Amino acid sequence: MEQVVGTELINRANALTNLESGDPERMVEVLLAIALYEPDGLWSEEICIKYSTDAADAVRGVAFLCFGHIARIHRTITRARVIPILQKGLKDPSAFVRGHADAALSDVLQYAPMR
């Protein structure tokens, strides 16, 4: 994966470095870039699972949103892992997170059929 985030060309190593930066704004940009442009949906899913429990509402919410993007783009997702995470997100104290969890759950159910 190589794409532009802001004005920077980013690959997986840079993405991971930016995600570990602790800067929520940067982390959100990178999560979205991974979900939208990374060709390996399973790797993207793993990253989003990890950041779905982040302390920052913005990061957590966007991690949930990204599950929907992954399902829509790749037409598959590990439902047995992701749906319980999204259901937990529906009970998050943050309205931002709950809204993104709800939208992502709809996308997962619509675009990533059960096998």
HUGIHU-V786901 format. One record per pair of residues at least 12 apart in sequence whose ideal C-beta (glycine too) atoms are under 10 Angstrom apart, sorted by sequence separation. I is the first residue (numbers start at 1). GAP is how many residues later the second one is. D is the distance in Angstrom with one decimal. If there is no record, write none. Layout:
I_GAP_D + I_GAP_D
This chain:
2_12_8.9 + 3_12_9.2 + 6_12_10.0 + 15_12_9.9 + 18_12_4.6 + 19_12_7.3 + 35_12_8.4 + 51_12_4.1 + 52_12_6.0 + 70_12_8.5 + 89_12_2.9 + 90_12_6.2 + 1_13_9.7 + 2_13_9.7 + 5_13_7.5 + 17_13_9.2 + 18_13_9.6 + 31_13_9.0 + 34_13_5.6 + 35_13_6.8 + 50_13_8.0 + 51_13_9.4 + 88_13_7.9 + 89_13_8.1 + 1_14_7.2 + 15_14_9.9 + 16_14_8.7 + 34_14_7.7 + 48_14_8.8 + 49_14_7.9 + 52_14_8.9 + 67_14_9.9 + 68_14_9.8 + 86_14_9.3 + 87_14_7.8 + 90_14_10.0 + 15_15_5.1 + 18_15_9.3 + 19_15_8.6 + 48_15_4.7 + 51_15_8.5 + 52_15_7.9 + 67_15_5.4 + 86_15_5.0 + 89_15_7.7 + 90_15_7.2 + 14_16_8.4 + 15_16_8.9 + 31_16_7.1 + 47_16_8.1 + 48_16_7.7 + 67_16_9.2 + 85_16_8.4 + 86_16_8.2 + 89_16_8.1 + 30_17_8.8 + 31_17_6.8 + 34_17_9.7 + 48_17_8.9 + 86_17_9.6 + 8_18_9.9 + 15_18_7.0 + 16_18_9.7 + 48_18_4.7 + 49_18_8.5 + 64_18_9.6 + 67_18_7.5 + 68_18_8.8 + 86_18_5.6 + 87_18_7.3 + 6_19_9.8 + 10_19_9.1 + 15_19_6.0 + 47_19_8.2 + 48_19_5.6 + 67_19_6.3 + 85_19_9.4 + 86_19_4.4 + 6_20_8.4 + 10_20_6.9 + 31_20_6.1 + 48_20_9.9 + 85_20_9.7 + 86_20_9.5 + 5_21_8.2 + 8_21_9.5 + 30_21_9.4 + 31_21_9.9 + 45_21_8.7 + 48_21_9.1 + 64_21_7.8 + 83_21_9.9 + 86_21_9.6 + 8_22_10.0 + 12_22_8.6 + 44_22_7.2 + 45_22_7.2 + 48_22_6.9 + 63_22_8.9 + 64_22_6.3 + 67_22_9.0 + 82_22_8.4 + 83_22_7.1 + 86_22_6.7 + 6_23_6.4 + 10_23_6.4 + 15_23_8.2 + 28_23_9.5 + 31_23_9.5 + 44_23_9.1 + 47_23_9.7 + 82_23_8.9 + 86_23_9.5 + 5_24_5.0 + 6_24_9.7 + 10_24_9.0 + 27_24_7.0 + 64_24_9.6 + 65_24_9.9 + 5_25_5.9 + 44_25_8.4 + 45_25_5.7 + 64_25_4.8 + 83_25_6.6 + 12_26_7.9 + 28_26_10.0 + 44_26_5.2 + 45_26_9.1 + 63_26_8.8 + 64_26_9.3 + 82_26_6.2 + 83_26_8.2 + 5_27_8.4 + 6_27_9.5 + 10_27_9.2 + 27_27_7.4 + 31_27_9.7 + 35_27_8.6 + 43_27_10.0 + 77_27_9.7 + 5_28_4.9 + 12_28_9.0 + 19_28_7.2 + 28_28_8.6 + 31_28_7.1 + 35_28_8.9 + 41_28_9.9 + 42_28_9.1 + 61_28_8.1 + 64_28_8.4 + 4_29_8.1 + 5_29_9.5 + 27_29_7.4 + 30_29_9.8 + 34_29_10.0 + 41_29_5.3 + 44_29_8.8 + 45_29_8.7 + 48_29_9.6 + 49_29_8.9 + 60_29_7.6 + 79_29_6.8 + 83_29_9.6 + 3_30_5.5 + 24_30_8.0 + 28_30_5.5 + 31_30_9.9 + 32_30_6.4 + 35_30_7.8 + 36_30_8.3 + 41_30_8.6 + 44_30_8.0 + 52_30_9.0 + 77_30_9.1 + 78_30_10.0 + 79_30_8.7 + 82_30_8.3 + 3_31_9.0 + 12_31_7.8 + 16_31_8.2 + 19_31_8.3 + 24_31_9.1 + 25_31_9.5 + 27_31_8.0 + 28_31_6.1 + 31_31_5.1 + 32_31_9.9 + 35_31_3.6 + 45_31_9.3 + 61_31_8.1 + 65_31_9.8 + 77_31_5.7 + 1_32_8.1 + 5_32_9.4 + 15_32_7.9 + 19_32_6.8 + 22_32_9.6 + 24_32_4.2 + 27_32_4.9 + 30_32_9.6 + 31_32_5.8 + 34_32_7.1 + 35_32_8.0 + 37_32_10.0 + 38_32_8.7 + 41_32_7.2 + 42_32_8.6 + 45_32_6.0 + 46_32_9.2 + 49_32_6.7 + 53_32_8.6 + 60_32_7.0 + 64_32_9.5 + 65_32_9.4 + 68_32_8.0 + 72_32_9.6 + 76_32_10.0 + 1_33_7.1 + 3_33_8.1 + 4_33_9.3 + 22_33_9.4 + 23_33_9.4 + 24_33_8.5 + 25_33_7.6 + 26_33_9.8 + 28_33_8.6 + 29_33_9.0 + 31_33_10.0 + 32_33_8.0 + 33_33_9.8 + 35_33_8.5 + 36_33_5.9 + 41_33_3.5 + 44_33_9.4 + 45_33_6.2 + 49_33_7.4 + 52_33_5.4 + 61_33_6.7 + 64_33_6.3 + 67_33_8.9 + 68_33_9.3 + 71_33_7.7 + 79_33_6.4 + 3_34_4.4 + 22_34_8.7 + 24_34_4.9 + 25_34_9.4 + 28_34_4.7 + 31_34_8.4 + 32_34_6.6 + 35_34_4.1 + 36_34_9.0 + 39_34_9.5 + 40_34_9.0 + 41_34_8.7 + 42_34_8.7 + 48_34_8.2 + 52_34_8.5 + 60_34_7.2 + 61_34_9.3 + 62_34_9.1 + 63_34_9.0 + 64_34_8.8 + 65_34_8.9 + 66_34_8.8 + 67_34_8.5 + 68_34_9.7 + 70_34_8.9 + 71_34_9.6 + 73_34_9.9 + 77_34_8.4 + 78_34_8.9 + 79_34_9.0 + 80_34_9.6 + 2_35_8.5 + 3_35_8.4 + 12_35_9.4 + 19_35_9.3 + 24_35_5.2 + 27_35_8.0 + 28_35_8.9 + 31_35_5.4 + 34_35_9.3 + 35_35_5.4 + 38_35_9.3 + 39_35_8.8 + 41_35_6.4 + 42_35_8.8 + 46_35_9.3 + 53_35_9.1 + 57_35_8.0 + 61_35_4.6 + 62_35_9.2 + 64_35_8.9 + 65_35_4.1 + 68_35_5.8 + 69_35_8.1 + 71_35_9.6 + 72_35_5.3 + 76_35_8.7 + 77_35_4.3 + 79_35_6.2 + 1_36_6.1 + 2_36_9.9 + 23_36_9.7 + 24_36_9.6 + 27_36_9.0 + 34_36_8.9 + 35_36_9.8 + 36_36_9.9 + 37_36_9.0 + 38_36_9.5 + 41_36_7.1 + 42_36_7.5 + 45_36_7.7 + 49_36_6.5 + 52_36_8.3 + 53_36_9.8 + 57_36_8.5 + 58_36_9.0 + 60_36_8.4 + 61_36_4.3 + 64_36_4.3 + 65_36_8.3 + 67_36_9.6 + 68_36_3.5 + 71_36_5.1 + 72_36_8.8 + 75_36_5.9 + 76_36_5.3 + 79_36_8.6 + 1_37_4.4 + 22_37_9.6 + 28_37_9.5 + 32_37_7.7 + 35_37_9.5 + 36_37_7.1 + 41_37_9.4 + 45_37_6.8 + 48_37_8.6 + 52_37_6.9 + 57_37_4.2 + 60_37_5.1 + 61_37_8.4 + 63_37_8.3 + 64_37_4.4 + 67_37_4.4 + 68_37_7.7 + 70_37_8.7 + 71_37_4.5 + 74_37_8.6 + 75_37_6.3 + 76_37_8.3 + 1_38_6.6 + 24_38_9.1 + 28_38_9.7 + 31_38_9.5 + 35_38_7.6 + 56_38_9.7 + 57_38_9.0 + 58_38_7.1 + 59_38_9.6 + 61_38_7.4 + 62_38_6.8 + 63_38_9.6 + 64_38_8.7 + 65_38_6.5 + 66_38_7.5 + 67_38_8.2 + 68_38_7.3 + 69_38_7.5 + 70_38_8.6 + 71_38_8.5 + 72_38_8.0 + 73_38_8.4 + 74_38_7.7 + 75_38_7.9 + 1_39_7.5 + 35_39_9.7 + 57_39_5.4 + 58_39_8.9 + 61_39_4.3 + 64_39_8.1 + 65_39_5.6 + 68_39_3.2 + 71_39_7.9 + 72_39_4.6 + 76_39_8.1 + 19_40_8.8 + 52_40_9.7 + 57_40_5.7 + 60_40_8.4 + 61_40_7.8 + 64_40_4.9 + 67_40_7.5 + 68_40_6.3 + 71_40_4.5 + 72_40_8.2 + 60_41_9.0 + 63_41_9.1 + 64_41_8.5 + 67_41_6.1 + 68_41_9.8 + 70_41_9.2 + 71_41_3.9 + 1_42_8.4 + 58_42_9.9 + 61_42_9.9 + 65_42_8.9 + 68_42_9.1 + 69_42_9.7 + 70_42_8.2 + 71_42_9.7 + 1_43_8.8 + 57_43_9.8 + 61_43_9.6 + 68_43_7.9 + 68_44_9.3 + 52_45_9.1 + 67_45_9.1 + 52_49_8.8 + 52_52_9.8 + 48_56_9.2 + 41_71_9.5
